[in-house]
Amino acid sequence: MTPDEILKYCSDNLDGTVEVSGWGERGIFYNPENKLKRGIYVLTVKEKDGDNDKGSHLNREGVFRVNLGVRKKTFSGMFGKAPKRPGKGCVVDMDYDFTAADTIIPHPVYAWMSWICILNPSEKSFEQLKPLILEAYEYAKEKFAKRKV
């Protein structure tokens, strides 16, 4: 799978979403009729390290990471209790190899917010990720509905 294929899948299958680029990543945001400046995060694809996010070593050739926020219950069912927020420029205190490819793992920085990720997903892993993408989409819709727009 490529970043473009993943973003296209989301754009084609998640109504009311828009693609937004910024901060060294491209993201899918729920924002029907562009009522918000950016929208509510559904999924991002990050292709390079940032000042506060170097845990996956994305500056390696051809490496990218898909990130999405799931409900706390889903996160804890997959990985146990969410960790504490890490210090600036640090990774969460969890026993995972945040550089491993093709495995759904906690996000190295935002696991404390119940974010998960996968580096360079294969087609098989992407199929496993699809229900989680749908959950992130539904969760974003719930958050959007609570906003006053």
C-alpha positions in Angstrom: 0.0 0.0 0.0 1.1 3.6 -0.7 0.1 6.7 1.2 -1.8 7.9 -1.9 -3.8 4.6 -2.0 -4.7 4.8 1.6 -5.8 8.4 1.4 -7.8 7.6 -1.8 -9.5 4.7 0.0 -10.6 7.1 2.8 -11.7 9.8 0.4 -13.7 7.4 -1.6 -15.4 5.6 1.3 -15.8 8.2 4.1 -18.5 10.7 3.2 -18.0 14.3 4.4 -14.2 14.0 4.6 -11.6 16.3 3.1 -7.9 15.8 2.7 -5.7 18.4 4.4 -1.9 18.8 4.3 0.1 20.4 7.0 2.8 19.8 9.6 4.6 17.3 7.4 1.7 15.0 7.0 -1.5 14.5 5.0 -4.7 13.9 6.8 -8.3 12.9 6.3 -10.6 15.1 8.3 -14.4 14.9 8.8 -15.7 18.3 7.7 -18.9 18.1 5.8 -19.6 21.3 3.8 -16.3 22.6 5.2 -18.0 24.1 8.2 -14.7 24.0 10.3 -11.4 25.5 9.4 -9.8 22.0 9.2 -12.3 19.5 10.5 -12.0 16.6 12.9 -9.1 14.2 12.5 -9.9 10.7 11.1 -6.5 9.6 9.9 -3.1 11.0 9.0 -0.2 9.8 6.9 3.1 11.0 8.1 6.1 10.6 5.8 8.9 12.3 7.8 10.0 12.9 11.4 8.9 16.1 13.1 10.4 18.0 16.0 8.2 16.2 18.6 7.6 13.0 16.7 10.7 10.9 15.9 9.8 7.6 17.6 9.2 5.8 14.3 12.3 7.0 12.5 10.2 8.1 9.5 13.2 9.7 7.8 14.2 6.2 6.5 13.8 5.8 2.8 10.3 4.8 1.8 8.9 4.7 5.4 5.6 6.2 6.3 3.1 5.8 9.1 -0.7 5.7 9.1 -2.2 7.2 12.3 -5.7 7.2 13.6 -7.6 7.8 16.8 -9.9 5.1 18.2 -12.1 5.0 21.2 -10.5 4.4 24.6 -12.3 1.1 24.9 -10.9 -0.1 21.6 -7.4 1.0 22.5 -7.4 -0.6 25.9 -8.8 -3.8 24.4 -5.9 -3.9 22.0 -3.0 -2.6 24.1 -4.1 -2.2 27.7 -4.4 1.0 29.6 -3.4 4.2 27.7 0.0 5.5 28.9 0.7 8.9 30.4 1.5 11.8 28.0 5.2 11.8 27.2 7.4 14.8 27.6 8.1 17.0 24.6 10.1 15.2 22.0 9.7 11.8 23.8 7.8 8.6 23.2 5.2 7.0 25.4 6.3 4.5 28.0 5.1 1.3 26.3 7.0 -1.8 25.4 6.7 -1.6 21.6 9.1 -1.2 18.7 7.7 2.0 17.2 9.9 1.4 14.1 8.4 -2.0 13.2 6.7 -2.1 9.8 3.3 -3.7 9.0 2.1 -4.1 12.5 -0.7 -2.2 14.2 0.8 -0.6 17.4 0.1 2.3 19.7 1.2 5.7 18.4 4.6 6.5 19.7 3.6 10.0 20.9 -0.3 10.1 20.9 -1.1 6.7 22.4 -2.1 8.6 25.6 -5.0 9.9 23.4 -5.9 6.4 22.2 -4.2 6.8 18.8 -2.8 3.8 17.0 -0.6 3.5 14.0 1.0 1.2 11.4 4.2 1.7 9.4 4.0 0.7 5.7 1.0 -1.5 5.9 0.7 -4.4 3.5 -2.6 -5.0 1.7 -3.4 -7.7 4.3 -2.7 -5.4 7.2 -4.7 -2.7 5.6 -7.7 -5.0 5.5 -7.3 -5.4 9.3 -7.0 -1.6 9.6 -10.3 -0.9 7.7 -12.7 -1.5 10.6 -10.5 0.7 12.8 -10.5 3.4 10.1 -14.3 3.2 10.1 -14.3 3.5 13.9 -12.1 6.6 13.7 -14.5 8.0 11.2 -17.6 7.4 13.3 -15.7 8.8 16.3 -14.8 11.9 14.3 -18.5 12.3 13.3 -19.5 12.1 17.0 -17.0 14.8 17.9 -18.1 17.0 15.0 -21.7 16.7 16.1 -20.7 18.1 19.6 -19.1 21.2 18.0 -21.1 24.3 17.5 -20.8 25.0 13.8 
